[in-house]
Amino acid sequence: MAADETSIKVSAASRDRLAVLASERGTTLRSLVEELAQGTPTRAEYAERAELARAELASALGNAPSPEAEAKARDLLERLGASLQGPQATA
């Protein structure tokens, strides 16, 4: 194992499921986990993105959207995301 590598412990069932998911995507389990770790924003990164979006909207529209407008937009995006992910997203 290289100096910058480590291992993680998961249940055998989780390992097997990850292996199936990786296989279905045509990748390795290692690549699947690395993609998840690198491709999933942290809460702090989401907050930073939201602040940048508010600033951009304020610049384009002359003022920032109200909390109610933000809530409606968030709800719409969550519903769109769920519909793109399919039935497992609602489980």
Buried (B, 14 or more C-beta within 10 A) or exposed (E): EEEEEEEEEEEEEEEEEBEEEBEEEEEEBEEBBEEEEEEEEEEEEEEEEEEEBEEEBEEEEEEBBEEEEBEEEEEEEEEEEEEEEEEEEEE
